[in-house]
Amino acid sequence: MHNAVQVPESQSTSPIAQLPLCPYSSVHLCCREQPIFSTRAHVFQIDPATKRNWIPASKHALTVSYFYDATRNVYRIISVGGTKAIINSTITPNMTFTKTSQKFGQWADSRANTVYGLGFASEQHLSQFAEKFQEVKEAARLAREKSQDKTELTNPALNITSHQVLPSPIISSNGPGEDKLFRSQSADVEISTEKERLKKMLSEGSVSEVQWEAEFFSLQDNNSKLVAALHEANANVDQWKKQLAAYQEETETLRQRVAELESQGAHDSSSENNKEELSQTLEELELLIKAKDEEIQMLKSQKCTRWEAEGEREETLQKLQELEARNAELERRLHLAEQTLAETLSEREKIQNEVTKVAEIMDVKIFELSEIRQGLAKLVESN
């Protein structure tokens, strides 16, 4: 019998030890009882009033364990919620664990006068629990047979074969051994009647209602997770909206800066026009100077009298001074124009660099705005 169900070392202790089990039993878990298998499931009990509906024993899944009492050679299924025992079912060879759906199973306990139901997270967990139930049930059967053999060896008066006819309760009510047989027969009849009543109660139960109850609690857990995820998404949306507003404000500021730079660029174009006018004037002055030089050379080559030459010389010198003064003025204006042009070119290069930087910043911000818009669109579609 001990080979049928082994005690895992990892589950040698249990957090539900030393707790009271149920209202109709004063037995406590002690060191002689050890858990041999544990799992988690939603626990249900049949409604004692209707015998059809399931009543959930807790809001969340509980730990359901098989316990073995080596002293009394008894197997039990125990589940504790807080300080209250939800399940305290002693396993007997007459019990049957029935799978009513892929994730739900049930068994009847005549001693507790109820039917227990378990809703598991997966079909694999249900199969493991059902296999362990059959294993423990077989171990309980072997334990009962050994107990009966010991009783027959210690009390020969009870060693009655199956084909012998039991004495009538009315005739044999005087002897102590016969009185025990009468009580045993009455107990067997009562257990059989209770078993038939529980079978009838199970047959009247609705399988679909059991499935709906288990699915209902599963949907409740999923709903709570979805609500939490929705709250988190709403918080993220508010944060993204604030960030989007900040980006829009920054983009508007950058647009205003670009407009200012464009206006400065227009001013620079007018400076370029002035530069062209100055260059044209300078060319005209150079042509004029060249013409005057030619005229001076021509005047020098002409033969004239001394007085005429002197007068012409003075006149030519005066014209030459005027031309030199005008040339100096033109050179000064040209120098100023070159300085202005150099400053204008330097300022224009700075403005172009700033415009390039602003354009790059705008490209980055526009890309970020596009990503935020796509994230908001995906979030709206998922909601």
C-alpha positions in Angstrom: 0.0 0.0 0.0 2.8 2.4 0.7 4.3 1.7 -2.7 1.0 2.9 -4.3 1.4 6.5 -3.2 4.8 7.9 -2.4 5.4 11.0 -0.3 7.4 13.7 -2.2 10.3 15.2 -0.3 9.6 18.6 -1.6 6.1 18.6 -0.1 6.9 17.0 3.3 5.6 20.1 5.1 2.5 22.1 4.4 1.3 25.6 5.4 -2.1 24.2 6.3 -0.8 22.0 9.1 -2.2 22.5 12.6 -5.4 24.1 11.2 -9.0 22.9 12.1 -10.5 21.1 9.2 -14.3 21.7 9.2 -17.2 22.4 11.4 -18.3 18.7 11.6 -14.8 17.4 12.5 -12.5 18.3 15.3 -9.5 16.5 13.7 -6.4 18.6 13.2 -3.5 18.1 10.7 -0.5 17.0 12.7 2.9 15.6 12.0 1.5 12.1 11.3 -0.3 13.4 8.2 1.9 14.4 5.2 0.9 15.9 1.8 1.5 13.5 -1.1 0.2 15.7 -3.9 -0.8 19.3 -4.2 -2.4 21.4 -6.9 -4.4 24.6 -7.3 -8.1 24.8 -8.4 -11.3 26.8 -7.9 -13.4 24.9 -5.2 -17.2 24.5 -5.5 -19.8 22.7 -3.4 -23.3 21.6 -4.5 -26.1 23.8 -3.3 -27.8 21.8 -0.5 -31.1 23.5 -1.2 -31.5 22.9 -5.0 -29.0 20.0 -5.4 -28.3 21.4 -8.9 -26.3 24.6 -8.7 -22.7 25.0 -7.6 -21.7 27.4 -4.9 -18.1 28.8 -5.1 -16.1 28.2 -1.9 -13.7 31.1 -2.5 -13.1 34.0 -4.9 -9.7 32.7 -6.0 -8.0 29.4 -6.6 -7.0 27.4 -3.5 -4.4 24.7 -2.8 -6.0 21.3 -2.9 -3.8 18.5 -1.4 -3.9 14.7 -0.8 -2.9 13.8 2.8 -1.9 10.4 4.1 -2.2 9.5 7.8 0.3 6.7 8.4 -1.0 6.0 11.9 -4.7 5.4 10.9 -3.8 4.4 7.3 -6.3 7.0 6.0 -6.2 9.2 2.9 -7.9 12.6 2.8 -8.4 15.5 0.4 -7.9 18.8 2.2 -8.1 22.4 1.1 -7.9 25.4 3.5 -9.0 28.9 2.8 -7.5 31.2 5.5 -8.2 29.5 8.8 -11.3 27.6 7.5 -11.1 24.1 6.0 -13.0 24.2 2.7 -12.5 20.5 1.9 -12.0 17.7 4.4 -12.9 14.5 2.5 -11.8 11.1 3.6 -11.3 8.9 0.5 -13.1 5.5 0.5 -13.0 2.8 -2.2 -16.7 3.6 -3.0 -15.9 7.1 -4.2 -15.6 8.0 -7.9 -14.0 11.1 -9.4 -15.9 12.2 -12.5 -14.6 14.5 -15.3 -17.6 16.6 -16.4 -15.6 18.8 -18.8 -12.1 19.5 -19.9 -11.2 21.5 -16.8 -13.8 20.4 -14.3 -14.3 17.4 -12.1 -16.4 16.3 -9.1 -16.8 13.6 -6.5 -19.5 12.9 -3.8 -18.7 12.5 -0.1 -21.5 10.7 1.7 -19.9 11.4 5.1 -19.9 15.2 4.5 -23.3 14.9 2.8 -22.1 17.0 -0.1 -20.6 17.0 -3.6 -17.3 18.8 -4.2 -16.3 20.3 -7.6 -12.9 21.5 -8.8 -12.2 23.9 -11.7 -8.6 23.6 -12.9 -6.5 26.0 -15.0 -5.8 23.3 -17.7 -6.8 19.8 -18.8 -3.4 18.5 -17.7 -4.0 19.5 -14.1 -7.4 17.8 -14.1 -5.9 14.6 -15.5 -3.1 14.6 -12.9 -5.7 15.1 -10.1 -7.9 12.3 -11.5 -5.0 9.9 -11.8 -3.9 10.6 -8.2 -7.5 10.1 -7.1 -7.6 6.6 -8.6 -4.2 5.8 -7.1 -5.3 7.0 -3.6 -8.6 5.2 -4.0 -6.8 1.9 -4.8 -4.5 2.5 -1.8 -7.6 3.1 0.4 -9.1 -0.2 -0.9 -6.0 -2.1 0.0 -5.9 -0.5 3.4 -9.5 -1.5 4.1 -8.9 -5.1 3.0 -5.8 -5.3 5.3 -7.8 -3.8 8.1 -10.7 -6.3 7.6 -8.2 -9.2 7.6 -6.7 -8.0 10.9 -10.2 -7.7 12.3 -11.2 -11.2 11.3 -8.0 -12.6 12.7 -8.5 -10.9 16.1 -12.3 -11.5 16.3 -13.2 -15.0 14.9 -16.9 -14.3 15.6 -16.9 -11.9 12.6 -15.3 -14.3 10.2 -18.4 -15.1 8.1 -18.0 -16.0 4.5 -19.9 -14.2 1.7 -22.2 -17.1 0.9 -23.4 -17.5 4.5 -26.8 -16.1 5.3 -26.8 -13.4 8.0 -29.1 -14.1 10.9 -32.3 -12.1 11.2 -32.1 -9.0 13.2 -35.2 -10.0 15.2 -34.0 -13.5 16.1 -30.4 -12.7 16.9 -30.7 -9.5 18.8 -29.5 -10.9 22.1 -25.8 -11.9 21.5 -23.1 -9.3 21.4 -21.6 -10.6 18.1 -25.0 -10.8 16.5 -25.8 -7.2 17.6 -22.6 -6.1 15.8 -23.8 -7.9 12.6 -27.1 -6.1 12.8 -25.5 -2.8 13.2 -23.1 -3.5 10.3 -26.0 -4.6 8.1 -28.0 -1.4 9.0 -25.0 0.8 8.2 -24.5 -1.0 4.9 -28.1 -0.4 4.0 -27.8 3.3 5.0 -24.6 3.8 3.0 -26.2 2.1 0.0 -29.3 4.4 0.2 -27.1 7.5 0.6 -25.0 6.4 -2.3 -28.1 5.9 -4.5 -29.4 9.4 -3.4 -26.0 11.0 -4.3 -26.0 9.3 -7.7 -29.5 10.6 -8.4 -28.4 14.0 -7.3 -25.4 13.9 -9.6 -27.5 12.7 -12.5 -29.8 15.7 -12.0 -26.9 18.1 -12.1 -26.4 20.1 -15.2 -23.0 19.7 -16.8 -23.3 22.9 -18.7 -23.9 24.9 -15.5 -20.6 23.4 -14.1 -18.7 24.5 -17.2 -20.3 27.9 -17.1 -19.3 28.4 -13.4 -15.7 27.4 -14.1 -15.6 29.6 -17.2 -17.2 32.5 -15.3 -14.4 32.5 -12.7 -11.8 32.3 -15.4 -13.4 35.2 -17.2 -13.5 37.2 -14.0 -9.7 36.8 -13.6 -9.1 37.7 -17.2 -11.4 40.8 -16.9 -9.5 42.1 -13.9 -6.3 41.7 -15.8 -7.8 43.6 -18.8 -9.1 46.4 -16.6 -5.6 46.9 -15.1 -4.1 46.9 -18.6 -6.7 49.4 -19.7 -6.0 51.8 -16.8 -2.3 51.6 -17.6 -3.0 52.3 -21.3 -5.1 55.3 -20.4 -2.4 56.7 -18.2 0.1 56.3 -21.0 -2.3 58.0 -23.4 -2.6 61.1 -21.1 1.2 61.2 -20.9 1.6 60.9 -24.7 -1.0 63.7 -25.2 1.0 66.0 -22.9 4.2 65.2 -24.8 2.5 65.7 -28.1 1.3 69.2 -27.0 4.8 70.1 -25.9 6.2 68.9 -29.3 3.6 70.9 -31.1 4.5 74.1 -29.2 8.2 73.5 -29.8 7.5 72.9 -33.5 5.5 76.2 -33.7 8.5 78.0 -32.1 10.8 76.5 -34.7 8.5 77.6 -37.5 8.6 81.2 -36.3 12.4 81.1 -36.1 12.5 79.7 -39.7 10.2 82.6 -40.9 12.6 85.1 -39.2 15.6 83.5 -40.9 13.8 83.6 -44.3 13.1 87.3 -43.9 16.8 87.8 -43.1 17.7 85.9 -46.2 15.5 88.2 -48.3 17.4 91.2 -46.8 20.6 89.5 -47.8 19.4 89.2 -51.4 18.9 93.0 -51.4 22.5 93.4 -50.2 23.6 91.2 -53.1 21.7 93.6 -55.5 23.6 96.6 -54.0 26.8 94.7 -54.4 26.1 94.2 -58.2 25.4 97.9 -58.6 28.6 98.8 -56.8 30.6 96.4 -59.1 29.0 97.9 -62.2 29.8 101.5 -61.0 33.4 100.4 -60.3 33.8 99.0 -63.8 32.5 102.3 -65.3 35.0 104.3 -63.2 37.8 102.0 -64.3 36.9 102.6 -67.9 36.7 106.3 -67.3 40.1 106.3 -65.7 41.5 104.4 -68.6 40.0 106.9 -71.0 41.5 109.8 -69.0 44.9 108.2 -69.0 44.7 107.8 -72.8 43.7 111.5 -73.0 46.6 112.5 -70.8 49.0 110.5 -73.0 47.5 112.1 -76.1 47.9 115.6 -74.5 51.5 114.9 -73.6 52.3 113.8 -77.2 50.9 117.0 -78.7 53.3 119.8 -79.5 52.2 123.1 -78.4 53.6 126.3 -77.3 55.1 126.9 -73.9 52.2 129.0 -72.7 49.7 126.7 -74.3 51.5 123.7 -72.9 51.7 125.4 -69.5 48.1 126.2 -69.5 47.2 122.8 -70.8 49.5 121.3 -68.2 47.9 123.2 -65.4 44.5 122.2 -66.7 45.6 118.6 -67.1 47.1 118.6 -63.6 43.8 119.9 -62.2 41.9 117.3 -64.1 44.3 114.7 -63.0 44.0 115.8 -59.3 40.2 115.7 -59.7 40.5 112.3 -61.2 42.8 111.1 -58.5 40.5 112.5 -55.8 37.6 110.8 -57.5 39.6 107.6 -57.9 40.5 107.7 -54.1 36.8 108.2 -53.3 35.9 105.3 -55.6 38.6 103.2 -54.0 37.3 104.0 -50.5 33.7 103.2 -51.6 35.0 100.0 -53.1 36.8 99.0 -49.9 33.7 99.7 -47.9 31.7 97.7 -50.4 34.1 94.8 -50.0 34.0 95.0 -46.2 30.2 95.1 -46.4 30.1 92.1 -48.8 32.5 90.1 -46.6 30.3 90.8 -43.5 27.2 90.0 -45.5 28.7 86.7 -46.7 29.8 85.8 -43.2 26.3 86.6 -41.7 24.7 84.7 -44.5 26.8 81.6 -43.9 25.9 81.7 -40.2 22.2 82.1 -41.1 22.5 79.1 -43.5 24.1 77.0 -40.8 21.4 77.9 -38.3 18.7 77.2 -40.9 20.3 73.8 -41.5 20.3 73.0 -37.8 16.7 74.1 -37.4 15.7 72.0 -40.4 17.4 68.9 -38.8 15.7 69.6 -35.5 12.3 69.9 -37.3 12.9 66.6 -39.2 13.6 64.8 -35.8 10.6 66.4 -34.2 8.4 65.5 -37.2 9.6 61.9 -37.0 8.9 61.8 -33.3 5.4 63.2 -33.9 4.8 60.6 -36.6 5.8 57.8 -34.2 3.5 59.2 -31.4 0.6 59.5 -33.9 1.2 55.8 -35.0 1.4 54.7 -31.3 -1.9 56.5 -30.6 -3.6 55.0 -33.6 -2.5 51.5 -32.6 -3.7 52.1 -29.1 -7.1 53.4 -30.3 -7.4 50.3 -32.5 -6.5 47.9 -29.7 -9.0 49.5 -27.4 
